[in-house]
Amino acid sequence: MSRKILSSLILLGFFTATITVQAAPRKGKAAPKAPAPAKVEPATAAPAAAETLDAKKHGLSEELVESLNRKRMLNDKDFEKKKTGGFFTGLPLINSDPNTGLGYGARVFYFYNGQKDDPLFRRTPYRTQLYAQFFQTTLGYQYHEINLDAPYIGNSLYRLRTALVFEKNTWANYYGSGSRSMNALGHDFSGGAKTYDKYVDYNNELRKVDGNKFTNSAYNHYSYERPALVAMIERDLFGGIVRPQFGVQVSKYNINDLMNREVQADKTTLADGTVTADKGINNQTLLTQYNQAGLINGYNGGFHNVLRAGFAIDTRDYEPNPNKGQMFEAIVDVSNKGYGSEFNFARYTVAEKFFISPFEKLVDLVIAGRAAYTQAVGDVPFYTLNQFSSTERTYQSALGGLRSLRGYKENRFVANNIAVANLELRWTMFDFTVLGQHFAPMLIPFFDIGSAFDQPKDISTSTWRYAYGAGLRIAWNQATIIMVDYAMSKEDTNMFINFSHIF
């Protein structure tokens, strides 16, 4: 991203913040007197004096209370449904993939919300969220994580986000880097280039085994291990409308090419009637070809240590499942050899998310959208080109996969510049309570579009891919979102089972 573009976007963000802050209610400024309602619930419309007493009861400082006066609150309906105290939620994790095998595991959440008379109760998604995940597959993929998120930690204006991760991916996708990755699927194994419109046809061709027990099954794959530690600290300004963030990520990538490795393949009937085994020795991979041509950095892996600085302008009413509001983000991530990283590079990311409830009194329908743009400059290793940042998480596997362009495989399109936009209609059909647990199923049609290109100036001439589909989400005690999405594109179809909205 050019410095002029980045500067303009950051100035736009600060301008938005100024307008938002000026529009926010200020302590001591009287609002127009409205007619007294027929009935006022103390829990949802407590007088200022009562809230001040509640703040003192729960140990909130005057500075924190002053900040909270500007913060958007849950509506009455969601306030009444929100659980008090602490509670657990969780779900078994199950999936199946012909390359990584049968996946199994679990993610368990612990939430602490506090009490309804705490002024923070109506203004935070939770006081503490802690979750632990164990997940692995029969063919070696692993993803284990412990994650802590603590808004207003210790009744302060600070928020702590931390994560400890171990990932082992025995079948990571690699379809090339740069604008070339936007081309149709194809190969040139026998002196004649061939392309495929459908991923299934392409994959079936790759997984064949010849009479010498060789295959191209892993042509678009490699293996890596990645331990990582992430710690981010934020401070609320103006009731959380503006949140600067600083943090660090320390990780190490151990990369293994799958060339000359025995890999899973398909049984193949040869011309003489011989049926091959369901394993073969892999030929040269696309990663090998890119490395030999000098087109990538990071073939041998290394430390990936990143310092982050960014800010968010956030007016959402409820983070895990917003009904209204918006969120603008601008983030700079810097990797440098001076603090142990393998390569010197920087990533700039800007994103805007919006949430609108157009018929709030008639139906629980939310129009949700996101547009994000990221640029990486410098000696960027290939294994981090697939990332774009957020103050809430680092999205990986873009473009393609669960969190970006859902109708394509993970990492299908990767370049120094990535743009993505998503639009969803989130319709909460009904809600119910079972054994003290509150559930609200949502039907969500969606549309995704994105592109990967080499230079910012290429955005107007680049190729754009799109995907569409529908999902079922279940809000469990409001803060846990269980998701099942089915996505389609001209090239592929995918189904995802996971947690949380994609944005």
RAMOGI-V180341 format. One record per pair of residues at least 12 apart in sequence whose ideal C-beta (glycine too) atoms are under 8 Angstrom apart, sorted by the first residue. I is the first residue (numbers start at 1). J is the second residue. D is the distance in Angstrom with one decimal. If there is no record, write none. Layout:
I|J|D / I|J|D
//
This chain:
1|348|4.7 / 1|350|8.0 / 1|373|7.2 / 1|375|3.7 / 1|377|7.8 / 1|417|7.5 / 1|456|5.7 / 2|456|5.9 / 5|456|6.5 / 6|330|7.9 / 6|348|5.4 / 6|350|7.6 / 9|330|6.3 / 9|350|4.7 / 10|330|5.1 / 10|350|7.9 / 12|328|8.0 / 13|311|7.1 / 13|313|5.8 / 13|328|5.0 / 13|330|5.3 / 13|350|7.8 / 16|313|5.4 / 16|328|5.8 / 17|238|7.8 / 17|241|6.8 / 17|242|5.0 / 17|313|4.7 / 20|238|7.9 / 20|241|5.4 / 20|313|6.3 / 20|315|6.1 / 21|70|7.4 / 21|238|4.7 / 21|241|5.9 / 21|242|7.1 / 24|70|4.2 / 24|238|6.4 / 24|239|6.7 / 24|241|6.4 / 25|69|6.4 / 25|70|6.5 / 26|69|7.5 / 26|70|7.5 / 27|66|5.8 / 27|69|5.1 / 41|76|7.5 / 43|79|7.3 / 43|80|7.8 / 43|116|5.5 / 43|117|7.5 / 44|76|4.9 / 44|79|5.7 / 44|80|7.6 / 46|117|7.9 / 51|65|7.8 / 51|119|5.5 / 52|65|7.0 / 54|117|4.7 / 54|118|6.6 / 54|119|5.9 / 55|119|5.3 / 57|117|7.3 / 58|114|7.5 / 58|115|7.8 / 58|117|7.7 / 58|118|4.7 / 58|119|7.4 / 58|120|7.4 / 58|155|7.4 / 59|155|5.3 / 60|118|8.0 / 60|119|6.3 / 60|120|7.1 / 60|155|5.5 / 61|155|6.8 / 63|157|7.0 / 64|152|7.1 / 64|155|6.3 / 64|156|7.3 / 64|157|6.2 / 65|119|6.6 / 67|157|6.1 / 67|236|5.6 / 67|237|7.8 / 67|238|7.1 / 67|239|4.8 / 67|240|7.2 / 68|119|5.6 / 68|120|7.1 / 68|123|5.6 / 68|239|5.9 / 69|239|6.6 / 70|238|5.2 / 70|239|3.0 / 70|240|7.8 / 70|241|6.2 / 71|123|4.6 / 71|239|3.6 / 71|240|5.2 / 71|241|7.4 / 72|123|7.6 / 72|315|5.7 / 72|316|7.1 / 72|317|4.9 / 72|324|8.0 / 72|325|6.2 / 73|122|4.7 / 73|123|5.5 / 73|317|7.0 / 74|122|5.1 / 74|123|7.7 / 74|317|6.2 / 74|318|5.7 / 75|317|6.9 / 75|323|6.9 / 78|318|6.4 / 78|323|7.6 / 78|478|6.7 / 79|116|7.7 / 79|122|5.6 / 81|431|7.4 / 81|438|5.5 / 81|478|6.5 / 82|113|6.4 / 82|116|7.9 / 82|121|7.2 / 82|478|5.8 / 83|111|7.8 / 83|113|5.9 / 83|438|7.1 / 83|477|5.2 / 83|478|7.6 / 84|113|5.9 / 84|114|7.1 / 84|115|5.4 / 84|116|5.9 / 84|121|7.7 / 85|112|7.1 / 85|113|6.6 / 85|114|7.6 / 85|115|7.3 / 86|110|6.7 / 86|111|6.6 / 86|112|4.3 / 86|113|7.5 / 87|110|7.6 / 87|111|5.8 / 87|113|8.0 / 87|477|6.5 / 88|108|6.4 / 88|109|6.6 / 88|110|5.5 / 88|111|7.9 / 89|108|7.7 / 89|109|4.7 / 89|111|7.2 / 89|437|7.9 / 89|476|5.3 / 89|477|6.1 / 89|479|7.9 / 89|480|4.4 / 90|106|6.2 / 90|107|6.0 / 90|108|3.8 / 90|109|5.9 / 91|106|7.0 / 91|107|6.2 / 91|482|6.1 / 91|499|7.3 / 92|104|7.4 / 92|105|7.4 / 92|106|5.2 / 93|105|4.3 / 93|106|5.9 / 93|107|6.1 / 93|133|7.5 / 93|135|5.1 / 93|497|7.5 / 94|497|7.2 / 95|137|7.8 / 95|497|6.4 / 97|137|7.2 / 97|171|7.8 / 98|264|7.5 / 99|139|7.1 / 99|171|4.5 / 99|221|7.3 / 99|264|6.4 / 100|137|4.5 / 100|138|8.0 / 100|139|5.0 / 100|140|7.2 / 100|141|4.4 / 100|170|6.7 / 100|171|5.0 / 101|137|4.5 / 101|138|3.5 / 101|139|3.5 / 101|140|7.7 / 101|141|7.7 / 102|137|6.3 / 102|138|4.8 / 103|135|6.4 / 103|136|7.0 / 103|137|4.1 / 103|138|7.8 / 103|141|6.9 / 104|135|7.4 / 104|136|7.1 / 104|137|7.5 / 105|133|6.7 / 105|134|4.7 / 105|135|3.3 / 105|136|6.2 / 106|133|7.3 / 106|134|6.0 / 106|135|7.8 / 107|131|5.9 / 107|132|7.3 / 107|133|4.2 / 107|134|8.0 / 107|135|7.7 / 107|499|6.4 / 108|131|6.4 / 108|132|5.6 / 108|133|7.8 / 109|129|6.7 / 109|130|7.3 / 109|131|4.5 / 109|479|7.8 / 109|480|5.7 / 110|128|7.6 / 110|129|7.5 / 110|130|4.7 / 110|131|7.1 / 111|126|4.9 / 111|128|7.1 / 111|129|5.6 / 111|477|7.3 / 111|479|5.5 / 111|480|7.8 / 112|126|6.5 / 112|127|5.0 / 112|128|4.4 / 113|126|5.3 / 113|127|6.3 / 113|479|7.9 / 114|127|5.0 / 120|152|5.9 / 123|239|7.9 / 123|240|7.8 / 124|151|5.0 / 124|152|6.5 / 125|151|7.2 / 125|318|6.1 / 125|319|4.3 / 125|320|5.2 / 125|479|5.8 / 126|149|7.8 / 126|151|7.2 / 126|479|5.6 / 127|150|7.3 / 127|151|6.8 / 127|152|7.0 / 128|148|7.5 / 128|149|7.4 / 128|150|5.1 / 129|147|7.8 / 129|148|7.4 / 129|149|4.5 / 129|150|7.7 / 129|479|7.0 / 130|146|7.9 / 130|147|7.2 / 130|148|5.2 / 130|149|7.9 / 131|145|7.7 / 131|146|7.6 / 131|147|5.2 / 132|145|7.2 / 132|146|5.1 / 132|147|7.7 / 133|145|4.6 / 133|146|7.9 / 133|147|7.9 / 139|170|6.3 / 139|171|7.3 / 139|264|6.9 / 140|168|6.8 / 140|170|3.9 / 141|168|6.6 / 141|169|5.7 / 141|170|5.6 / 141|171|6.7 / 142|166|6.9 / 142|167|6.7 / 142|168|4.2 / 143|165|7.5 / 143|166|7.7 / 143|167|5.0 / 143|168|7.9 / 144|165|7.2 / 144|166|4.9 / 144|167|7.8 / 145|163|6.1 / 145|164|6.9 / 145|165|4.8 / 145|166|7.8 / 146|163|7.1 / 146|164|4.8 / 147|162|7.2 / 147|163|4.5 / 147|164|7.8 / 148|160|7.0 / 148|161|7.4 / 148|162|4.9 / 148|163|7.6 / 149|161|5.2 / 152|236|7.6 / 157|235|5.5 / 157|236|4.5 / 158|233|6.1 / 158|234|6.7 / 158|235|5.4 / 158|236|7.7 / 159|233|7.2 / 159|234|4.3 / 159|235|7.7 / 159|236|7.3 / 159|243|7.5 / 160|231|7.6 / 160|232|7.5 / 160|233|5.9 / 161|230|7.5 / 161|231|7.4 / 161|232|4.3 / 161|233|7.8 / 161|234|7.5 / 161|247|7.6 / 161|392|7.8 / 162|229|7.9 / 162|230|6.4 / 162|231|4.9 / 162|232|7.5 / 163|228|7.5 / 163|229|7.5 / 163|230|4.5 / 164|228|7.6 / 164|229|5.7 / 164|230|7.9 / 165|226|7.3 / 165|227|7.0 / 165|228|4.4 / 165|229|7.7 / 165|230|7.4 / 165|251|7.9 / 166|225|7.8 / 166|226|7.5 / 166|227|5.1 / 166|228|7.8 / 167|224|7.9 / 167|225|7.2 / 167|226|4.6 / 167|227|7.9 / 167|228|7.5 / 168|224|7.6 / 168|225|4.8 / 168|226|7.6 / 169|223|6.6 / 169|224|5.6 / 169|225|7.9 / 169|226|7.8 / 170|223|5.0 / 171|218|7.6 / 171|221|5.1 / 171|223|7.2 / 172|221|6.2 / 172|222|5.4 / 172|223|6.6 / 172|224|5.8 / 172|411|7.4 / 173|220|6.1 / 173|221|6.3 / 173|397|7.8 / 173|400|7.7 / 173|409|5.7 / 173|410|5.1 / 173|411|4.3 / 173|412|7.1 / 174|220|5.7 / 174|221|6.5 / 174|222|5.7 / 174|285|7.6 / 174|286|5.9 / 174|287|5.1 / 174|382|7.5 / 174|411|6.6 / 175|220|5.5 / 175|286|7.2 / 175|409|7.6 / 175|411|6.5 / 175|412|5.5 / 175|413|7.4 / 175|414|7.3 / 176|286|6.3 / 176|290|6.8 / 176|414|7.3 / 177|290|6.5 / 177|295|6.5 / 177|296|5.8 / 177|382|5.5 / 177|385|6.0 / 177|414|5.5 / 177|415|6.5 / 178|295|7.5 / 178|414|7.8 / 178|415|4.9 / 178|416|7.3 / 178|452|7.7 / 178|454|5.3 / 179|415|5.9 / 179|452|6.8 / 179|453|5.0 / 179|454|5.1 / 179|458|6.7 / 179|462|6.6 / 179|463|7.8 / 181|412|7.2 / 181|413|5.0 / 181|414|5.3 / 181|415|6.4 / 181|452|6.0 / 182|413|5.5 / 182|415|7.9 / 182|451|6.9 / 182|452|6.0 / 182|453|7.6 / 182|462|7.0 / 182|463|4.5 / 182|465|7.2 / 183|195|7.7 / 184|196|6.8 / 184|197|6.9 / 185|199|6.4 / 185|202|4.3 / 185|491|7.1 / 186|202|7.6 / 187|205|7.9 / 187|206|7.4 / 187|216|7.0 / 187|219|6.5 / 189|216|6.3 / 189|283|7.4 / 197|490|7.0 / 197|491|6.9 / 198|491|6.3 / 198|492|7.3 / 199|409|6.6 / 199|491|5.3 / 199|492|4.1 / 200|492|7.6 / 204|266|7.2 / 206|219|5.3 / 206|220|7.4 / 207|264|7.9 / 207|265|4.9 / 207|266|4.2 / 208|265|7.2 / 208|266|6.3 / 208|268|4.6 / 209|265|4.9 / 209|266|7.1 / 209|267|7.5 / 209|268|4.8 / 209|276|3.9 / 209|277|6.7 / 209|278|8.0 / 209|279|7.7 / 209|280|4.1 / 210|268|7.6 / 210|270|7.5 / 210|276|7.5 / 210|280|7.8 / 211|270|5.5 / 211|274|6.8 / 211|276|7.4 / 213|276|6.9 / 213|277|7.0 / 213|280|5.2 / 213|281|5.8 / 214|280|5.8 / 214|281|5.3 / 214|282|7.5 / 214|283|5.6 / 215|263|6.8 / 215|265|4.3 / 215|280|3.3 / 215|281|7.0 / 215|282|5.9 / 215|283|7.0 / 216|282|7.0 / 216|283|5.3 / 217|263|5.0 / 217|264|6.4 / 217|265|4.3 / 217|266|7.9 / 217|280|6.5 / 217|282|6.2 / 218|258|3.9 / 218|259|7.9 / 218|261|7.0 / 218|263|4.7 / 218|282|4.4 / 218|285|6.0 / 219|282|7.5 / 219|283|7.2 / 219|284|8.0 / 219|285|5.6 / 219|286|5.7 / 220|285|7.5 / 220|286|5.6 / 221|258|5.8 / 221|285|7.0 / 222|255|6.5 / 222|256|6.6 / 222|257|5.7 / 222|258|5.8 / 222|285|6.6 / 222|287|5.0 / 223|255|7.5 / 223|256|4.2 / 223|257|7.9 / 223|258|6.2 / 224|253|5.5 / 224|254|6.1 / 224|255|5.1 / 224|256|6.8 / 224|301|6.9 / 224|383|6.6 / 225|253|7.6 / 225|254|4.4 / 226|251|5.7 / 226|252|7.0 / 226|253|5.4 / 226|254|7.5 / 227|251|6.5 / 227|252|6.2 / 228|249|6.4 / 228|250|6.9 / 228|251|3.6 / 229|249|7.2 / 229|250|5.0 / 229|251|7.3 / 230|247|7.0 / 230|248|7.6 / 230|249|4.8 / 230|394|7.7 / 231|247|5.8 / 231|248|5.8 / 231|249|8.0 / 232|245|5.7 / 232|246|7.3 / 232|247|3.3 / 232|308|6.9 / 232|391|7.5 / 233|245|7.1 / 233|246|5.9 / 233|247|6.3 / 234|312|8.0 / 234|391|7.1 / 240|314|6.3 / 241|313|6.4 / 241|314|6.4 / 241|315|6.1 / 242|311|6.5 / 242|312|7.4 / 242|313|5.7 / 242|314|7.8 / 243|311|6.4 / 243|312|4.7 / 243|314|6.2 / 243|391|6.9 / 244|309|7.9 / 244|310|7.4 / 244|311|4.6 / 245|308|6.9 / 245|309|7.4 / 245|310|5.0 / 245|311|6.5 / 245|312|7.0 / 245|331|7.7 / 245|391|5.0 / 246|308|6.6 / 246|309|5.6 / 247|307|7.7 / 247|308|4.6 / 248|305|7.5 / 248|306|7.0 / 248|307|5.8 / 248|308|7.0 / 249|304|7.5 / 249|305|7.0 / 249|306|4.5 / 249|308|7.2 / 249|394|7.6 / 250|303|7.6 / 250|305|5.1 / 250|340|7.9 / 251|303|7.3 / 251|304|4.8 / 251|305|7.4 / 252|301|7.3 / 252|302|7.1 / 252|303|5.0 / 252|304|6.8 / 253|298|7.2 / 253|301|4.1 / 253|302|6.4 / 253|303|8.0 / 253|304|5.9 / 253|381|7.4 / 253|383|5.3 / 254|301|5.1 / 255|298|7.0 / 255|299|6.6 / 255|300|6.2 / 255|301|3.8 / 255|383|6.7 / 257|285|5.9 / 257|287|5.8 / 257|288|5.7 / 257|299|7.6 / 258|282|5.2 / 258|285|5.7 / 259|282|6.0 / 259|283|7.1 / 259|284|5.4 / 259|285|5.1 / 259|288|5.1 / 260|281|6.3 / 260|282|6.6 / 261|281|7.3 / 261|282|5.5 / 262|279|5.6 / 262|280|7.2 / 262|281|5.9 / 262|282|7.7 / 263|279|6.8 / 263|280|6.7 / 263|281|7.9 / 263|282|4.9 / 264|278|6.8 / 264|279|6.2 / 265|277|7.9 / 265|278|6.1 / 265|279|5.9 / 265|280|4.4 / 266|278|6.5 / 287|299|7.3 / 287|382|7.8 / 290|382|7.4 / 296|381|7.7 / 296|382|4.2 / 297|343|6.0 / 297|379|5.2 / 297|380|6.4 / 297|381|4.9 / 297|382|6.5 / 298|342|7.0 / 298|343|6.9 / 298|381|2.7 / 298|382|5.2 / 298|383|5.5 / 298|384|7.7 / 299|382|7.6 / 301|342|7.6 / 301|383|7.3 / 302|341|7.7 / 302|342|2.9 / 302|343|7.3 / 302|381|7.2 / 303|340|5.2 / 303|341|5.5 / 303|342|5.3 / 304|335|6.5 / 304|341|6.2 / 304|342|6.8 / 304|381|7.2 / 304|383|7.8 / 304|384|6.2 / 305|335|6.4 / 305|336|7.8 / 305|339|5.5 / 305|340|5.0 / 305|341|4.2 / 306|333|4.9 / 306|334|6.7 / 306|335|5.1 / 306|341|7.3 / 307|333|7.4 / 307|334|5.2 / 307|336|7.7 / 307|339|7.3 / 308|331|6.5 / 308|332|7.1 / 308|333|5.1 / 308|334|7.8 / 308|389|7.3 / 309|331|7.5 / 309|332|5.3 / 310|329|6.5 / 310|330|5.9 / 310|331|3.4 / 310|332|6.4 / 310|349|7.9 / 310|389|7.4 / 310|391|5.7 / 311|329|7.4 / 311|330|6.1 / 311|391|7.7 / 312|327|6.0 / 312|328|6.8 / 312|329|4.9 / 312|391|4.7 / 313|326|7.8 / 313|327|6.9 / 313|328|4.4 / 313|329|7.9 / 314|326|7.8 / 314|327|4.6 / 314|328|8.0 / 315|327|7.4 / 316|355|6.3 / 318|478|7.3 / 319|392|7.9 / 320|475|7.8 / 320|478|6.7 / 320|479|4.8 / 320|480|7.5 / 320|481|6.0 / 320|500|7.1 / 320|501|7.8 / 321|475|5.3 / 321|478|6.4 / 321|479|7.9 / 321|481|6.0 / 321|501|7.1 / 322|355|4.2 / 322|366|7.1 / 322|368|7.4 / 323|355|6.4 / 323|357|4.9 / 323|360|7.5 / 323|364|7.9 / 323|366|5.6 / 324|355|5.5 / 324|356|6.4 / 324|357|5.3 / 324|360|8.0 / 324|366|7.7 / 325|354|7.7 / 325|355|5.5 / 326|352|6.9 / 326|353|6.4 / 326|354|4.5 / 326|355|7.0 / 327|351|7.9 / 327|352|7.4 / 327|353|4.5 / 327|354|7.9 / 328|350|7.8 / 328|351|7.3 / 328|352|5.2 / 328|353|8.0 / 329|349|7.1 / 329|350|6.8 / 329|351|4.7 / 329|352|7.8 / 329|390|6.0 / 329|391|5.5 / 330|349|7.4 / 330|350|5.1 / 331|347|7.9 / 331|348|7.4 / 331|349|4.6 / 331|350|7.8 / 331|389|4.6 / 331|390|7.3 / 331|391|6.6 / 332|346|6.4 / 332|347|7.3 / 332|348|5.7 / 332|349|8.0 / 333|346|6.7 / 333|347|4.4 / 333|349|7.6 / 333|389|5.6 / 334|346|4.9 / 335|378|7.9 / 335|384|7.9 / 342|381|6.7 / 343|378|7.1 / 343|379|4.4 / 343|380|6.9 / 343|381|5.4 / 344|378|5.3 / 344|379|5.7 / 345|376|6.0 / 345|377|6.4 / 345|378|3.2 / 345|379|5.5 / 345|380|4.5 / 345|381|7.9 / 346|376|7.2 / 346|377|5.6 / 346|378|5.9 / 347|374|6.1 / 347|375|7.1 / 347|376|4.6 / 347|377|7.9 / 347|380|7.9 / 347|384|7.8 / 347|387|7.2 / 347|388|7.7 / 347|389|6.4 / 348|374|6.8 / 348|375|5.2 / 348|377|7.7 / 349|372|6.8 / 349|373|7.2 / 349|374|4.3 / 349|375|8.0 / 349|388|5.3 / 349|389|4.4 / 349|390|7.5 / 350|372|7.2 / 350|373|5.6 / 350|374|7.9 / 351|370|6.5 / 351|371|6.8 / 351|372|3.8 / 351|373|7.4 / 351|388|7.8 / 351|390|6.5 / 352|370|7.1 / 352|371|5.3 / 352|372|7.8 / 353|368|7.5 / 353|369|6.9 / 353|370|4.6 / 353|503|5.6 / 354|367|7.9 / 354|368|7.3 / 354|369|5.2 / 354|370|7.9 / 355|367|7.4 / 355|368|5.2 / 356|368|8.0 / 363|427|7.2 / 364|427|7.0 / 364|428|4.0 / 365|425|6.7 / 365|426|7.1 / 365|427|5.0 / 365|428|7.7 / 366|425|7.6 / 366|426|4.3 / 366|427|7.9 / 367|423|7.7 / 367|424|7.8 / 367|425|6.2 / 367|426|7.9 / 368|423|7.5 / 368|424|4.6 / 368|425|7.7 / 368|426|5.6 / 368|501|7.5 / 368|503|7.4 / 369|421|7.3 / 369|422|6.7 / 369|423|4.9 / 369|424|7.4 / 370|420|7.7 / 370|421|6.6 / 370|422|4.8 / 370|503|4.3 / 371|419|7.8 / 371|420|7.5 / 371|421|4.5 / 372|388|5.8 / 372|419|7.3 / 372|420|5.3 / 372|421|7.6 / 373|417|7.6 / 373|418|7.4 / 373|419|4.9 / 374|387|7.7 / 374|388|3.8 / 374|389|6.9 / 374|417|7.3 / 374|418|5.2 / 375|416|6.3 / 375|417|5.0 / 375|456|6.6 / 376|416|4.9 / 376|417|7.9 / 377|416|7.0 / 380|416|6.4 / 382|414|7.7 / 385|414|4.8 / 385|415|6.8 / 385|416|6.8 / 386|398|5.5 / 386|410|7.9 / 386|411|4.9 / 386|414|5.1 / 388|418|6.0 / 388|420|7.5 / 397|410|3.8 / 397|411|5.4 / 398|411|7.6 / 398|413|8.0 / 398|414|7.6 / 398|418|5.7 / 398|420|6.5 / 398|450|7.5 / 399|411|7.9 / 399|412|6.2 / 399|413|4.1 / 399|414|7.1 / 399|418|6.0 / 399|420|6.2 / 399|450|4.5 / 399|451|7.6 / 399|452|5.6 / 399|465|7.3 / 400|412|3.5 / 400|413|6.2 / 401|494|7.7 / 402|485|7.5 / 402|496|4.8 / 402|498|6.1 / 402|502|6.7 / 403|502|5.0 / 403|503|7.6 / 404|420|5.0 / 404|422|7.7 / 404|448|6.9 / 404|450|6.2 / 404|502|7.7 / 405|420|6.5 / 405|448|5.0 / 405|449|7.6 / 405|450|4.7 / 405|465|6.3 / 405|466|7.8 / 405|467|5.4 / 405|489|7.7 / 406|446|7.4 / 406|448|5.6 / 406|467|5.3 / 406|469|6.3 / 406|485|6.0 / 406|487|3.5 / 406|494|6.1 / 406|496|7.0 / 406|502|7.6 / 407|448|6.9 / 407|466|7.7 / 407|467|2.6 / 407|468|6.9 / 407|469|6.7 / 407|487|4.3 / 407|488|5.2 / 407|489|3.0 / 407|491|7.4 / 407|492|6.1 / 407|493|6.9 / 407|494|6.4 / 408|465|6.7 / 408|467|6.4 / 408|489|5.6 / 408|491|6.2 / 408|492|5.7 / 408|494|7.6 / 409|492|6.3 / 409|494|7.3 / 413|450|7.0 / 413|451|7.3 / 413|452|4.1 / 413|465|6.6 / 414|452|5.8 / 415|452|3.7 / 415|453|5.5 / 415|454|5.9 / 416|454|6.1 / 416|455|7.9 / 417|452|6.9 / 417|453|5.0 / 417|454|6.7 / 417|455|6.8 / 417|456|6.0 / 417|458|7.2 / 417|459|7.2 / 418|450|7.0 / 418|451|7.5 / 418|452|5.1 / 419|450|6.1 / 419|451|5.4 / 419|459|6.5 / 420|448|7.2 / 420|449|7.3 / 420|450|3.9 / 421|448|7.4 / 421|449|5.2 / 421|450|7.0 / 422|446|6.6 / 422|447|7.3 / 422|448|5.0 / 422|449|8.0 / 422|502|6.6 / 422|503|6.3 / 423|446|6.6 / 423|447|4.9 / 423|448|7.9 / 424|444|5.3 / 424|445|7.3 / 424|446|4.4 / 424|501|7.8 / 425|444|6.5 / 425|445|5.4 / 425|446|7.6 / 426|442|5.3 / 426|444|5.2 / 426|473|7.2 / 426|501|7.9 / 427|442|6.1 / 427|443|5.0 / 427|444|7.2 / 428|440|5.2 / 428|441|7.4 / 428|442|5.0 / 428|475|7.5 / 429|441|5.6 / 429|442|6.9 / 429|443|6.0 / 431|475|8.0 / 437|476|6.8 / 437|477|6.3 / 438|476|7.4 / 438|477|5.4 / 438|478|6.9 / 439|474|5.8 / 439|475|7.1 / 439|476|5.9 / 440|474|7.0 / 440|475|4.3 / 440|478|7.7 / 441|472|6.5 / 441|473|7.3 / 441|474|5.1 / 441|475|8.0 / 442|472|7.1 / 442|473|4.3 / 442|474|7.2 / 442|475|6.8 / 443|470|7.1 / 443|471|7.9 / 443|472|6.5 / 444|470|6.5 / 444|471|4.4 / 444|472|7.3 / 444|473|5.9 / 444|485|7.7 / 445|468|7.7 / 445|469|7.5 / 445|470|4.8 / 446|468|6.7 / 446|469|6.1 / 446|470|6.9 / 446|471|6.6 / 446|485|7.4 / 446|487|7.7 / 447|466|6.9 / 447|467|7.6 / 447|468|4.9 / 448|466|6.4 / 448|467|4.6 / 448|468|7.2 / 448|487|7.4 / 449|464|5.9 / 449|465|7.1 / 449|466|4.4 / 449|467|7.8 / 450|464|7.0 / 450|465|6.2 / 450|466|7.9 / 451|463|6.3 / 451|464|4.6 / 451|465|6.9 / 465|489|6.8 / 466|489|7.0 / 467|487|5.2 / 467|488|6.5 / 467|489|4.2 / 468|487|7.1 / 468|488|6.1 / 468|489|7.8 / 469|485|6.3 / 469|486|5.0 / 469|487|3.8 / 469|488|5.4 / 470|485|7.6 / 470|486|6.2 / 471|483|6.1 / 471|484|6.0 / 471|485|3.7 / 471|486|6.9 / 472|484|4.8 / 473|501|6.9 / 480|499|6.8 / 481|499|6.3 / 481|500|4.9 / 481|501|5.7 / 482|499|6.4 / 483|496|6.9 / 483|497|7.2 / 483|498|5.4 / 483|499|6.6 / 483|500|6.8 / 483|501|7.0 / 483|502|7.8 / 484|496|7.1 / 484|497|5.3 / 485|502|7.8
//
